[in-house]
Amino acid sequence: MKLVTFEIDGNRGVGAVEGESQLVGLSDAGMPPDMIEFIALGDIGLDRARTIVGDPAARRVRLDQVNLLAPIPTPKRNIFCVGKNYHEHVGEFEGSGFDKSATGATPEYPVFFSKPPSTVIGHGQPIPSENDPTNTIDYEGELGVVIGASGKNITRQNALSHVYGYTVINDVTARGLQKRHQQWFLGKSPDGFCPMGPYLVTADEVGDLTRSKLETRVNGDLRQSATIGQLIFGIPDLIESISGSIELAPGDVLATGTPAGVGIGYDPPIYLTKGDVVTISIDKVGTLENVIG
């Protein structure tokens, strides 16, 4: 099922996308209007949603008649993010001089950082360039994983049973801040620097993503291209690593890392400027597009 959070007539709700252009309002039929509450219902919620979608009398509107928000507009916790998780990106990042901890080697364990909830914006919303005083905005196309079932000390073997679904994330980064402060948090965390969406596609509909291609384009120019199967640490590894110390909860979001082709990988670096359009597509998950505002 392809789920969205939307606004219409001043009201927010959760809906299911039907075909390419219609939206079935699940909240209109008694389901929670908040995506995290909806996720917490688990399979019971999805079964109820399927019944609503199958009802010809359910309220339907055109997608272009609503305002699509990020699937989880305000996560309850910071987004869990992973750095250096594609082999070629490890090399280009070290060569850029923006990583003070660079060793040239593939990480032995996943490298984690986080982005606060205030970074999240939806598909089609402008990325606020005024929040980067260094004028060094860069893109990072990534697969987002949304947790459905809570858990602590989750094993790799059981990890995917805790995944509710997937979305597309742009881990927008202010490279100048990242380099200046010699760590990642501030450069990754300006308000509006985590476009997400437009859909949350449930795990049962997506299936195996290892062959799915991730592509990032800037103004139509292809910059990044890789498959999800090229991740150094796969989704089960990441869930096992995080849950060994932090109990995961429904609605938690994990950004799995970006492949080679980011702006700082060029010589000289190619940063985003006002009016640039960043389009990130992942097979079976969707296409996220935002303009630099």
MITISE-942219 format. One line per 2 residues: number of its first residue (from 0); for each residue y, z, x of N, C-alpha, C, O, CB. Coordinates in steps of 0.001 Angstrom, whole numbers, plus 500000, padded with zeros to 6 digits. Atoms other than C-alpha are relative to their C-alpha. Glycine has a CB too. Layout:
<nodes>
NUM> Y,Z,X,Y,Z,X,Y,Z,X,Y,Z,X,Y,Z,X; ...
</nodes>
This chain:
<nodes>
0> 498810,500000,500837,500000,500000,500000,501243,500000,500874,501293,500679,501899,500004,501212,499052; 498750,500124,499259,503492,499112,501203,501051,500830,499264,501496,500465,498176,500446,498490,500137
2> 499115,499035,500637,505820,502034,500443,501409,499919,500568,501599,499570,501733,499452,501409,500167; 498603,499973,499559,509610,502302,500623,500717,501181,499369,500299,501710,498339,500719,498679,499641
4> 499035,499092,500623,512378,504789,500011,501222,499158,499656,501711,498407,500500,500374,501220,500950; 498911,500870,500449,515184,503193,497999,501013,500789,499184,500740,501894,498716,499452,498827,499171
6> 498960,499461,500869,518406,503929,496157,500419,498925,499010,500557,497754,499364,501219,500500,500825; 499485,500898,501036,519541,502371,492886,500751,500846,498978,500260,501886,498537,498841,499177,499318
8> 499164,499295,500977,522301,503474,490523,500231,501449,500407,500288,502332,499552,499357,499947,498615; 499719,498656,499514,522947,506514,492706,498800,500915,500100,498943,502081,500468,500989,500624,499132
10> 501216,499188,499953,519347,507735,492531,499069,499515,501108,498958,498317,501371,499276,499964,498643; 500938,500308,498931,516814,507898,495347,498574,500161,499502,498282,501059,498712,500250,500898,501221
12> 501390,499890,500427,513118,507306,494881,499052,499361,500988,499470,498745,501968,499819,499372,498646; 501058,500628,499224,509833,506194,496374,499419,498867,499159,499182,499024,497962,498894,501036,500409
14> 500543,501139,500720,508485,502790,495453,498917,499301,500784,498745,499535,501980,501090,499029,499665; 501033,500833,499380,505637,500395,496171,500418,498550,499878,500822,498098,498806,498602,500234,499342
16> 499626,501407,500008,506332,496810,497141,498839,499178,499450,497694,499323,499875,500392,499520,501425; 500996,500862,500652,504498,494266,494990,500338,498555,500333,501408,498063,499972,499968,500226,498442
18> 499691,501349,499559,504237,490794,496450,501067,500031,501078,501063,500919,501931,500453,499137,498824; 498941,500073,498989,507273,489796,498509,501356,500395,499463,502294,500578,500238,500078,498614,500563
20> 498645,499843,500529,510113,490485,496126,500157,501082,498940,501277,501346,498505,500448,498716,499433; 499893,499008,501069,509283,493195,493567,499691,501404,500494,498926,501607,501437,499068,499643,498858
22> 500196,498592,499689,509397,496960,493704,499588,500735,498739,500230,500605,497697,501279,500620,500604; 500438,499151,501105,507475,499317,491437,500498,501412,500285,500168,501996,501317,498434,499966,499826
24> 499432,498671,499804,509332,502601,491004,498978,501091,499714,498718,501405,498552,501220,500188,499113; 501004,498946,500183,506728,505321,491571,500641,501289,499505,500052,502004,498694,499249,500259,501312
26> 499317,498776,500425,509247,508134,491130,500360,499946,498521,500432,500985,497864,501262,500224,500837; 499707,500145,501430,510125,506737,487690,498810,500407,499139,498960,500711,497955,500399,498559,499685
28> 501225,499662,500739,506524,507484,486701,499499,501399,500337,498324,501711,500144,498905,498979,500298; 500350,498601,499784,506575,511120,487758,499585,500374,501400,499274,501536,501663,498933,500361,499104
30> 500323,499700,498612,505823,510814,491470,501226,500579,500707,502347,500362,500247,499499,498733,500730; 498853,499403,499305,508015,512722,493978,500969,498931,500499,500536,497870,500948,499521,500858,501176
32> 499019,500950,499491,511279,510968,494915,500179,500085,501512,500875,499261,502106,501323,500226,499325; 499883,499791,498554,510951,512254,498492,498713,499528,500682,497618,499917,500276,500282,501506,500328
34> 501173,500588,499369,508620,510354,500843,499106,501059,500650,497882,500946,500586,500428,498978,501036; 500834,498980,499356,507472,513446,502752,499175,500749,498956,498002,501038,499193,500875,500991,500804
36> 500756,499358,501083,506483,515156,499478,498910,499074,499489,497806,499515,499168,500935,500403,498845; 500993,500978,500451,504717,511965,498443,498835,499936,500990,497674,499931,500583,500647,498600,499837
38> 501048,500049,498971,502811,511804,501748,499107,501230,499914,497891,501129,500076,500623,499897,501406; 500759,498744,500045,501753,515441,501364,498950,500008,498886,498012,500805,498926,500951,501173,499812
40> 500991,500088,501078,499864,514480,498181,498710,499325,500462,497681,499426,499795,500581,499238,498814; 501193,500613,499439,497436,512506,500340,499373,498940,499109,500075,498175,498448,498996,501049,500287
42> 500724,501010,500781,494773,510398,498656,500247,500133,498504,500238,499139,497779,498512,500098,500276; 499720,499810,501432,495520,511939,495269,501269,499244,499618,501323,498585,498579,500146,501514,499656
44> 498760,500710,500263,499053,510577,495477,499832,498496,500037,500401,497782,499211,501041,500411,500987; 500206,501442,499901,497899,507145,496568,499202,499465,498824,499483,498372,498333,499297,499657,501299
46> 500763,500415,501172,495337,506955,493758,500896,499912,498773,500804,498971,497984,498845,500969,499742; 499063,500010,501128,498031,507845,491256,500965,498823,500123,501290,498180,499124,500785,501333,499930
48> 499079,501112,499784,500373,505273,492808,499335,498664,499654,499968,497788,499065,500490,499990,501458; 500703,501246,500323,497745,502539,492501,499878,499809,498486,499971,498689,497983,498603,499993,500645
50> 500064,500082,501455,497355,503352,488826,501338,499553,499420,501386,498747,498491,499591,501351,499405; 498662,500369,500483,501107,503064,488317,500272,498525,500285,500772,497805,499422,501090,500887,500663
52> 499769,501401,499645,501280,499742,490168,499197,499074,499092,499655,497980,498761,499633,499749,501473; 500832,500817,500875,498466,498422,487985,500417,500013,498544,499846,499277,497739,498602,500448,500098
54> 499541,499894,501386,500315,499349,484785,501098,498973,499741,502163,499069,500351,500511,501432,499696; 498972,501016,500271,502228,496338,483382,501291,500600,499456,502350,499979,499546,499468,498978,499016
56> 498807,499379,500588,504630,498770,481682,500827,500772,501022,501917,501244,500699,499596,500928,498877; 499250,499268,498975,505712,500410,484948,501300,499269,500319,501368,498041,500267,499151,500174,501284
58> 498697,500591,499712,509351,499874,485889,499942,499176,501282,499474,499648,502318,501075,501092,500115; 499953,500897,498867,509821,496920,488218,501422,499477,500182,502103,499143,499212,499006,498837,499815
60> 498698,500577,499677,512982,495756,489982,499827,499099,501204,498864,499231,501960,501068,501105,500273; 500028,500861,498829,513713,493086,492529,500455,500793,501231,501348,501636,501146,500897,498752,499785
62> 499639,499304,498772,513905,494292,496115,501470,499804,500350,502109,500704,500894,499127,499522,501147; 498612,500251,499641,517299,492661,496510,500984,500699,499068,502197,500582,499245,500265,498519,499997
64> 499139,499238,500902,518628,494852,493683,500107,501467,500398,500832,502230,499759,499482,499896,498583; 499982,498604,499567,518043,498117,495560,500476,500084,501440,500478,499092,502169,498603,500643,499853
66> 499630,499720,498625,519290,499678,498771,498813,500653,500683,498453,501785,500360,501264,500904,500078; 501144,499448,499288,516342,500169,501120,500478,500940,501108,501311,500567,501935,499124,498869,500585
68> 499735,499039,498946,516554,503277,503287,498839,499971,500989,497871,499239,500777,500207,501428,499418; 501177,499815,499157,514293,504202,506176,498910,500617,499132,499226,501386,498224,500317,500903,501254
70> 501068,499421,500824,510854,505086,504731,500066,501521,499943,499840,502115,498889,498646,499574,500533; 499771,498555,499940,511459,508684,505867,501435,500173,500478,501674,500267,501681,498958,500740,500961
72> 498588,500023,499610,515276,508878,505801,500427,501192,500847,501268,501056,501735,500854,499942,498778; 499653,498798,499243,515473,512439,507132,498724,500754,500352,498298,501630,499600,500973,500910,499195
74> 501200,499256,499594,512385,513610,509018,500304,501492,500119,501423,501881,500454,499455,499462,501340; 499799,498551,499904,511893,517374,508958,500106,500458,501447,500711,501490,501738,498860,500740,499308
76> 499956,499645,498582,511453,517416,512726,500406,498785,500818,500455,497664,500312,498633,500545,500477; 499709,501109,499105,512435,515331,515699,498852,499003,500014,497693,499360,499802,500273,500510,501412
78> 501013,501034,499843,510619,512053,516121,499360,500167,501373,500056,500256,502385,500613,498570,499831; 500736,499928,498740,507918,512333,518781,499980,498596,500617,499521,497644,499985,498535,500550,499779
80> 499908,501303,499356,508485,509501,521265,499223,499988,501309,499020,501025,501941,501464,499628,500248; 500804,500157,498794,506477,508145,524171,500675,498984,500919,501051,497894,500486,498549,499555,499652
82> 499444,500915,499009,507857,506582,527349,498912,499444,500902,497834,500024,501028,501064,500700,500836; 500888,500596,499000,506177,504301,529875,498575,499829,499478,497621,500299,500097,499984,500855,501257
84> 501322,500107,500603,503292,503348,527609,499476,498561,499956,498484,498284,499282,500034,500568,498606; 500520,501347,499747,502911,499648,528532,500131,499754,501502,501168,500059,502092,500776,498894,499154
86> 500024,500119,498543,501989,498742,532102,501206,499240,500557,501831,499699,501513,498727,499312,500432; 498901,500797,499459,504626,496041,532623,501344,500702,499825,502242,500545,500652,500039,498633,499329
88> 498744,499279,500208,507362,498235,531169,500174,501102,501039,501300,501403,501435,500051,500596,498588; 499918,498989,498946,506510,500956,533711,500687,499400,501223,501560,500025,501825,498586,500535,500370
90> 499434,500656,498829,507357,498480,536466,501458,499630,499829,502266,499860,500728,499215,498777,500323; 498614,500420,500182,510554,497110,534954,500934,501198,499898,502092,501121,500309,500131,499130,498756
92> 499165,498814,500135,511824,500609,534166,500267,500623,501368,501385,501051,501655,499335,501025,499065; 499793,499459,498652,511264,501819,537724,500966,499117,500779,501848,499623,501474,498657,500120,500755
94> 499141,500914,499263,512930,498726,539132,501443,500014,499559,502326,499597,500308,499479,498631,499881; 498632,499971,500531,515995,499246,536951,500864,501065,500651,502090,500950,500645,499969,500229,498511
96> 499242,498890,499432,517002,502460,538735,500460,501014,498983,501240,501910,499309,501175,499480,500723; 499568,499086,501059,517417,504262,535410,499057,501190,499842,499283,502056,498997,500104,499254,498683
98> 500982,498924,500122,514446,506571,535933,499942,500786,501296,499411,500307,502298,498604,499440,499643; 499958,499170,498800,514979,509401,538408,498618,500538,500378,498413,501003,501499,500963,501155,499795
100> 501335,499475,499726,511317,510398,538117,499007,498902,500358,497800,499140,500396,499494,500773,498805; 500888,501146,499771,509942,506957,538965,499111,500207,501216,499570,500647,502270,500815,498726,500172
102> 500959,499895,498904,506807,506942,541115,499296,498676,500261,498626,498513,501280,498975,501080,499698; 500669,501282,499857,505586,503397,540600,498593,499985,499460,497990,498919,499341,499976,499609,501419
104> 501372,499904,500480,502266,504637,539249,499966,500116,498483,500909,500609,497864,499291,501196,500639; 500210,499796,501428,500921,504496,535714,499883,501498,499730,499184,502197,500464,498728,499242,499504
106> 500075,498558,500271,501393,507940,534146,498559,500464,499791,497750,499770,499175,500840,500350,498768; 501331,499440,500183,498321,510148,534278,499835,500554,498594,498739,500543,498033,499734,501091,501031
108> 499976,499465,501363,499276,511719,530951,501184,499382,499254,502131,498920,499891,500097,501567,500006; 498878,500556,500748,501550,510527,528127,501312,500717,500312,501346,501933,500500,499717,500073,498514
110> 498660,499478,499747,505277,510986,528741,500721,500111,498661,500971,499103,498000,500796,499083,501001; 499403,499772,501316,506929,512558,525685,501475,500386,500101,501900,501046,501049,499232,501087,499259
112> 498638,499525,500236,510522,512994,524559,500213,499954,498494,499263,499683,497760,501081,499130,500775; 499800,500022,501454,512140,513178,521114,501386,499491,499647,502302,499484,500468,499790,501396,499408
114> 498724,500430,500580,514922,511814,518930,500227,500830,498744,499304,500971,497942,500007,498452,499677; 499762,499163,501174,516587,514039,516297,500063,499191,498708,500268,497978,498748,501286,500777,500175
116> 499968,500698,501295,516509,513188,512571,501292,499224,499756,501286,498230,499029,499804,500993,498886; 498712,500670,500213,520190,512180,512707,500042,498603,500605,500990,497858,500356,501119,500835,500585
118> 500030,501351,499436,519206,509062,514657,499495,498966,499002,499706,497771,499204,499130,499976,501239; 500711,500933,500889,517334,507520,511708,500962,499252,499079,501793,499855,498399,498964,500754,499161
120> 499327,500858,500974,518837,504596,509806,498971,498994,499489,497877,498882,500042,501255,499271,500631; 500937,500917,500618,517223,501949,507628,500182,498558,500428,501125,498210,501138,500117,500090,498533
122> 499949,501448,499811,516533,498235,507796,501313,499474,499424,501696,499817,498305,498775,499300,499326; 498764,500604,500473,519765,496268,507530,501246,500816,500244,502353,500299,500100,499890,499735,498575
124> 498826,499180,499712,522038,499175,508431,500496,499721,501409,499689,499514,502315,499678,501499,499829; 499473,500260,498652,524387,498628,511391,499746,501164,500949,499854,502327,500559,501494,499714,499934
126> 500151,499001,498944,523649,500477,514629,501397,500326,500521,502084,499431,501012,499057,499485,501160; 498603,499654,499685,526882,502407,515373,500283,500030,501498,499992,501019,502170,500344,501349,499401
128> 499755,500101,498563,527974,501255,518825,501031,501013,500487,501058,501339,501674,500459,498602,500348; 498989,499036,499578,530865,503735,518836,499402,501318,500473,500096,502131,501083,500956,500260,498872
130> 500642,498760,499566,528333,506510,519462,499482,499933,501438,498903,500896,501940,498859,500333,499070; 500352,500124,498583,527673,505187,522969,501271,499766,500813,501760,498638,500871,498979,498839,500226
132> 498759,500164,499230,530726,505824,525177,499836,499159,501254,500831,498763,501860,500536,501341,500384; 500231,500760,498769,529083,503939,528069,499826,498500,499747,499751,497721,500697,498776,500538,500711
134> 500147,501418,500355,528697,500611,526195,498788,499355,500675,498870,498253,501218,501263,499234,500379; 501228,500505,499363,525141,500173,527457,498826,500093,499026,497771,500625,499371,499685,500795,501300
136> 501040,499898,501020,523111,499854,524258,498855,499043,500295,499073,497870,500599,500580,499717,498613; 501210,500774,499754,519536,498637,524705,499042,500176,498826,499137,501148,498076,499326,500430,501332
138> 500991,500000,501078,516673,497875,522303,498635,500376,500559,498358,500165,501739,499939,498616,499303; 501400,499757,499648,513063,499050,522363,499166,499902,498728,499133,500842,497935,499816,501399,500689
140> 500862,500166,501163,510702,497673,519732,498722,500812,500143,498067,500776,501185,499665,498529,499793; 501160,499112,499921,507910,500112,518892,499271,500112,498660,499856,499936,497591,500432,501383,500468
142> 500794,499646,501173,505108,500873,516476,500222,501473,499688,500112,502321,500574,498486,499700,500229; 499867,498625,500443,505773,504028,514467,498766,500438,499224,498279,499714,498356,501252,500167,499145
144> 501169,499430,500666,502871,506218,513341,500463,501187,499161,501178,502059,499654,498904,500432,501037; 499611,498907,500898,503315,508529,510343,498778,500851,499694,497745,500345,499257,500632,499451,498683
146> 501101,499068,500216,501125,511605,510057,499864,500326,498508,500853,500525,497804,500217,501292,500819; 500263,499677,501397,499469,512301,506710,499384,501364,499811,499784,502103,498911,499107,498973,499402
148> 500691,498716,500122,497193,515301,507233,500371,500887,501179,500310,500454,502329,498462,499801,499929; 499619,499072,498947,498327,518350,509182,498805,500314,500892,497655,500144,500488,500574,501290,499401
150> 501101,499662,499111,496315,519460,512175,500474,500506,501341,501548,500141,501820,499117,498813,500198; 499775,499460,498656,496198,521350,515457,498721,499753,500795,497618,499821,500253,500376,501547,499964
152> 501150,500273,499135,493929,520544,518402,499113,498885,499434,497889,499005,499380,499174,501274,500190; 500715,501148,500559,492974,517208,516863,499333,499223,501136,499971,498942,502150,500968,499078,499190
154> 500701,500776,498982,490363,515316,518860,500289,498515,499843,500695,498054,498776,498495,500255,499927; 499828,501447,500055,490609,511653,519720,499119,499393,498915,499528,498463,498219,499678,499369,501359
156> 500960,500556,500952,487570,511015,517545,500482,500157,498555,500172,499327,497701,498640,500674,500172; 499538,499737,501362,489264,512490,514471,501458,499623,499776,501977,499782,498671,499808,501450,499672
158> 498551,500178,500065,492833,511440,515217,500440,499041,498896,501399,499329,498180,500508,499501,501324; 499535,500996,500972,493063,508366,512994,499862,500482,498558,500519,499945,497666,499228,498707,500178
160> 500107,499451,501353,491977,510397,509959,501250,500799,499625,501436,501141,498457,498753,500889,499884; 498750,499284,500253,495326,512209,510300,501188,499049,499849,502311,499496,499616,500271,500987,501125
162> 498933,500989,500102,497344,508972,510178,500131,499531,498553,499160,499096,497934,499727,498799,500941; 499738,500455,501364,498953,508147,506844,500306,498507,499984,499831,497767,499123,501167,500789,499381
164> 499626,501405,499972,500437,504823,507828,500886,499679,501184,501025,500465,502122,500697,499619,498721; 499268,500536,498849,502658,502771,510091,501327,499388,499557,501480,498942,498420,499150,498947,500739
166> 498707,500614,500243,506226,501539,510333,500496,499378,501299,499837,499491,502333,501019,501036,499450; 499391,500602,498821,508480,499664,512764,501200,500848,500414,501975,501294,499568,500424,498522,499724
168> 498909,499170,499472,510915,501559,515002,500706,499252,501124,500075,498564,501928,499464,501372,500509; 499209,500459,498864,513727,500500,517301,500529,501241,500712,501432,501913,500214,501174,499046,499546
170> 499572,498842,499220,514119,503196,519956,501254,499621,500786,501218,499467,502006,498864,500488,500958; 498736,500404,499384,517743,502268,520632,500424,501046,501036,500302,502249,500807,501108,499817,498919
172> 499695,499105,498885,518971,503727,523925,501350,499665,500619,501666,498497,500844,498904,499921,501062; 498768,500146,499226,522337,504266,525587,499623,500196,501470,499514,501330,501937,501116,501035,499537
174> 500534,499908,498641,521231,503469,529134,500937,500755,500942,500476,501481,501824,499737,498609,500547; 499064,499296,499145,524409,504762,530751,499878,501508,499870,499947,502232,500863,501402,499575,499683
176> 500198,498563,500210,523906,508186,529166,498666,500446,500577,498556,501526,501156,500071,500345,498502; 501328,499670,499480,520237,508122,530101,500053,500180,501518,499448,501104,502060,498979,498900,499624
178> 499917,499921,498538,521096,507496,533758,500929,501128,500443,500626,501855,501389,500486,498665,500578; 499004,499000,499614,524144,509762,533903,499439,501411,499945,499703,502222,500833,501219,499899,499103
180> 500482,498630,500205,522325,512842,532602,498609,500234,500592,498077,501341,500509,499979,500319,498518; 501269,499878,499275,519077,512159,534516,498865,500552,499142,497958,501214,499647,500187,500883,501202
182> 501081,499672,500930,516920,512766,531453,500167,499076,498802,501135,498318,498739,500026,501531,499568; 500008,501011,501048,516160,510881,528266,500636,500424,498686,501061,499568,497910,498617,499591,499742
184> 499666,499574,501358,517207,513029,525323,501359,499485,499534,501447,498884,498463,499978,501505,499917; 498659,500368,500468,520954,512364,525154,500142,498489,499850,500728,498012,498879,501066,500531,500966
186> 499899,501447,500081,520662,508655,525880,499224,499397,498849,499530,498295,498394,499535,499400,501267; 500827,500476,501104,518052,508297,523152,500497,500483,498633,500006,500026,497600,498570,500446,500206
188> 499758,499240,501219,519755,510457,520553,501359,499847,499325,501655,500634,498427,499810,501385,500297; 498778,500178,500789,523186,509160,519464,499676,499760,498526,498661,499146,498196,500827,498831,500555
190> 500205,500193,501440,523518,509210,515681,499806,498513,499694,500548,497663,500184,501202,500566,499192; 500256,501374,500414,522065,506058,514151,499213,499163,500979,499102,497950,500802,501266,499336,499740
192> 500698,500758,498960,520024,505089,517212,498483,499970,499811,497742,499844,500785,500322,500581,501350; 501429,500178,500268,516610,504996,515501,499786,499264,498683,499356,499870,497701,499282,501361,499969
194> 500358,500774,501191,516334,502181,512956,498497,500084,499750,497688,500060,500678,500439,498524,500153; 501398,499839,500386,513086,502524,511036,499742,499255,498693,500572,499269,497784,499636,501503,499856
196> 500355,500626,501268,511311,500502,508378,499675,498510,500156,499256,498070,501226,501131,500177,499005; 499552,499508,501301,511631,498737,506162,498914,500688,499183,499195,501355,498187,500554,498870,499212
198> 501118,499499,500785,508151,499749,505009,499243,501103,500732,499297,501213,501957,499056,498864,499655; 501079,499148,499504,505616,502505,505463,498726,499414,499402,498473,499547,498205,500204,501544,499603
200> 501218,500659,500473,502329,500613,505232,498832,500943,500249,498614,501387,501376,499776,498618,500714; 501063,499011,499888,499347,502848,504538,498876,499507,500908,498609,498310,501010,499447,500341,498620
202> 501012,500319,498991,496566,502994,507106,498860,499171,499428,498327,498305,500121,499448,501274,500606; 501117,500738,500585,493921,501673,504693,500327,498523,499829,499432,497679,499874,499618,500602,498659
204> 499610,501401,500156,495906,498480,504170,500136,499311,501356,499850,498120,501479,501318,499897,499224; 499775,500595,498681,496697,497928,507845,498693,499774,500744,498490,498708,501326,500918,500887,500829
206> 501247,500113,499249,493255,498577,509329,500235,500079,501493,501109,500812,501955,499297,498705,499661; 499908,499984,498537,492800,497914,513040,501249,499248,500452,501459,498089,500094,498733,499376,500639
208> 498749,500605,499540,496126,497246,514751,499943,499506,501438,500936,498975,501936,501116,500987,499863; 500022,500271,498564,494932,496637,518298,500365,498551,500333,500917,498289,501402,498630,500319,500559
210> 499674,501394,499732,495326,492856,518008,501340,499590,499402,501772,498450,499572,498911,499105,499466; 498713,500323,500615,498607,493033,516103,501057,499811,501068,501129,500583,502024,500428,501098,499016
212> 498976,500317,499016,501509,491500,517993,501319,500666,499625,501726,500663,498463,500182,498481,500121; 498652,499458,500130,504829,493274,518486,500942,499031,500698,500740,498700,501866,500110,501452,500607
214> 499009,500906,499420,507791,490944,519056,501400,500481,499674,501691,500875,498545,499796,498564,499489; 498588,499656,500181,511473,491732,519563,500845,498792,500351,500660,498171,501398,500401,501228,500870
216> 499057,501094,499771,514188,489107,519261,501429,500515,499902,501742,501374,499077,499769,498855,498989; 498565,499709,500060,517907,489375,519956,500715,498685,499724,500666,497759,500533,500523,500670,501336
218> 499338,501229,500439,519944,486757,518095,499036,498816,500025,499415,497691,500353,501218,499706,500884; 501022,501033,500067,516705,484820,517698,499282,499725,501298,498293,498992,501305,500600,498760,499527
220> 500611,500212,498690,515845,484903,521419,498884,501014,500223,499127,502219,500158,501057,500104,501121; 501133,499106,499808,512370,486340,522098,500163,500785,501294,500323,500200,502366,498684,499211,500013
222> 499838,499131,498837,512654,489323,524455,498725,500788,500315,498395,500975,501486,501156,500961,499770; 501195,499189,499795,509474,491379,523961,498836,499390,499218,499006,498926,498091,500248,501472,499564
224> 501196,500482,500681,505938,490295,523108,498783,500663,500626,498522,500506,501819,499891,498447,500078; 501203,499304,499528,502779,492393,523395,499141,500312,498795,499588,500189,497655,500356,501308,500789
226> 500850,499536,501084,499835,493574,521357,499902,501517,500060,500063,502115,501123,498596,499353,500077; 500125,498547,500066,499351,497157,520216,498838,500474,500863,498858,501594,501374,499808,500462,498547
228> 501143,499641,499171,496038,497146,522071,500326,500135,501472,499500,500627,502241,498932,498994,499833; 499592,499884,498603,497963,496971,525355,500630,501356,500326,501017,501593,501470,500974,498898,500337
230> 499490,498660,499727,499210,500550,524976,499152,500671,501082,497924,500584,501057,500009,500855,498708; 500740,499249,498987,498277,502639,528015,499265,501157,499345,498072,501358,499575,500947,500517,501107
232> 500589,498906,500773,497668,505645,525775,500042,499597,498533,501118,499461,497951,500759,501362,500241; 500082,500423,501390,496453,504627,522323,500364,501118,499038,500593,502259,499440,498613,499496,499695
234> 499606,499041,501032,497259,506359,519074,499123,501250,500011,499666,502351,499922,499940,499345,498632; 500812,498778,499944,494246,508724,519246,500345,500894,501190,500372,502117,501061,498532,499636,500058
236> 499629,499209,498819,495227,509800,522779,501291,500767,499752,501397,501943,500101,500156,499091,501234; 498700,499376,500225,498794,510530,521706,499898,501155,499010,500490,502214,499217,501001,498968,499495
238> 500162,498940,500993,497780,512534,518656,499262,501189,500601,499627,502337,500348,499248,499475,498766; 500729,498908,499355,495292,514555,520685,500920,500782,500935,500887,502012,500955,498787,499455,500779
240> 499118,499334,499040,497908,515296,523348,501041,500867,499309,501241,502017,499700,500692,498971,500877; 498955,499232,500683,500659,516399,520953,499406,501194,499275,499912,502311,499384,500766,499113,499012
242> 500550,498939,500858,498435,518415,518626,499342,501114,500793,499045,502171,500237,498994,499416,499035; 500535,498927,499185,497010,520388,521520,500992,501130,500185,500603,502254,500504,499581,499470,501336
244> 498961,498983,499842,500332,522246,521665,500854,500198,498757,501410,501275,498545,500883,499640,501149; 499125,499963,501181,502165,521439,518417,499187,499600,498777,498544,498550,498775,501239,499054,500178
246> 500702,500362,501235,500672,521488,514941,500756,498886,499301,501940,499021,498993,499847,501226,499063; 499395,501129,500690,501340,518150,513304,499991,500238,498494,499109,500919,497970,499262,498695,500343
248> 499829,499772,501429,502495,518049,509676,500232,498675,499286,500674,497709,499908,501170,500969,499738; 499748,501224,500760,502686,515440,506899,501452,499550,500135,502379,500346,499984,499654,500211,498525
250> 498657,500550,499845,505663,513156,507473,500510,499979,501423,501564,499401,501687,500942,500767,499171; 499610,500112,498599,505839,513642,511230,499899,498544,500438,499011,497814,499998,499116,500904,500897
252> 499945,501392,499547,506716,510378,512994,499826,499955,501512,500435,500732,502248,501339,499328,499582; 500271,500199,498584,505432,509212,516367,500335,498560,500372,499765,497626,499808,498519,500330,500336
254> 499675,501316,499467,507021,506269,518227,499177,499793,501263,499263,500592,502195,501533,499861,500290; 501078,500102,499022,504330,504904,520510,500374,499382,501340,499532,499320,502236,498912,499220,499421
256> 499588,500586,498732,506352,503242,523282,500290,498516,499881,499839,497856,498944,498940,500226,501044; 499543,501386,500067,507859,499852,524058,499434,499162,501142,499212,499683,502235,501521,499948,500024
258> 500479,500872,498926,506577,496851,526037,501137,499487,500876,502306,499788,500635,499238,498825,499415; 499014,500588,499103,508346,494977,528822,500908,499039,499249,500554,498505,498198,499309,499279,501157
260> 499050,500939,500584,511401,492872,528067,501278,500641,499507,502097,499977,498871,499362,499282,498883; 498777,499327,500431,514089,495477,527426,501180,499515,500833,500998,498870,501865,499852,501534,500113
262> 498795,500516,499360,517687,494793,528441,500160,500399,501450,500645,499609,502260,501183,500449,499251; 499835,499570,498614,517610,496849,531623,498988,499359,500927,499088,499516,502144,499892,501498,500093
264> 500967,500688,499175,514664,494807,532835,500543,498715,500608,499920,498130,501495,498782,499700,499199; 499379,501215,499474,516998,491866,533489,500925,500346,501168,501371,501485,501303,500784,499262,498886
266> 499110,499824,498854,519091,491400,536634,501098,498945,499939,500848,497783,500259,499213,499906,501343; 499575,498646,500386,521824,492078,535784,499502,500352,498601,499052,499475,497864,501534,500121,500058
268> 500443,499582,501331,520963,494136,532682,500756,499264,498900,501930,498930,499056,500178,501506,499833; 499384,500635,501176,521656,492521,529304,500104,501051,498902,499103,501403,498278,499168,498748,499511
270> 499806,498986,501028,523148,495080,526945,500413,499354,498681,500897,498223,498644,501053,501025,500446; 499628,500475,501329,523730,494702,523230,501489,500224,499764,502062,501214,500221,499167,500712,498911
272> 498584,499884,500332,527245,494118,521951,500180,499795,498502,499260,499348,497817,500849,498976,500804; 499737,500100,501432,528864,494137,518517,499668,498605,499480,500034,497590,500072,501462,500340,499700
274> 500392,501256,500625,527441,491476,516256,498617,499526,500369,498058,498669,499684,500967,498954,500349; 501361,500383,499633,524119,491160,518072,499018,500456,498926,499165,501540,498361,499616,500598,501371
276> 501015,499697,501007,521125,491091,515715,498662,500216,500700,498183,499345,501425,499897,498856,498942; 501294,499665,499397,517893,492815,516792,498933,499959,498909,499049,500646,497894,500040,501408,500694
278> 501079,500180,500967,514718,491793,514948,498684,500356,500658,498304,499763,501667,499968,498550,499456; 501281,499545,499460,511417,493583,515568,498926,499779,498944,499051,500249,497813,500063,501505,500428
280> 501088,500293,500931,508206,492354,513954,498678,500500,500572,498404,500347,501763,499923,498483,499706; 501359,499603,499641,504714,493850,514022,499071,499482,498913,499257,499774,497731,499874,501560,500167
282> 500948,500555,500958,501831,492002,512389,499433,501105,499113,499043,502169,499595,498864,499260,500731; 500583,499114,501017,500642,493723,509186,500861,501224,499691,500531,501997,498792,498639,500458,500450
284> 499150,498823,500231,503462,496310,509386,501368,499607,499444,501882,500277,498548,500178,500790,501301; 498734,500433,500561,506691,494411,508786,501003,499567,501052,500706,499539,502247,500585,501093,499180
286> 498915,500450,499137,509984,493187,510227,501242,500848,499741,501719,500953,498611,500304,498498,499768; 498816,499146,500038,512917,495487,510996,501148,499255,500658,501008,498752,501772,499741,501366,500708
288> 498859,500718,499444,516346,493952,511522,501277,500793,499811,501558,501305,498727,500136,498624,499357; 498714,499276,500037,519680,495561,512375,501007,499285,500884,500649,498632,501864,499829,501482,500462
290> 498920,500574,499223,523021,494408,513672,500721,501120,500746,500783,502251,500264,500979,499212,499094; 499193,499020,499282,525091,496195,516306,501376,500029,499362,502084,499022,499344,500090,499664,501526
292> 498729,499872,500713,528118,497520,514427,501102,500548,500899,502237,500717,500452,499831,500900,498786
</nodes>
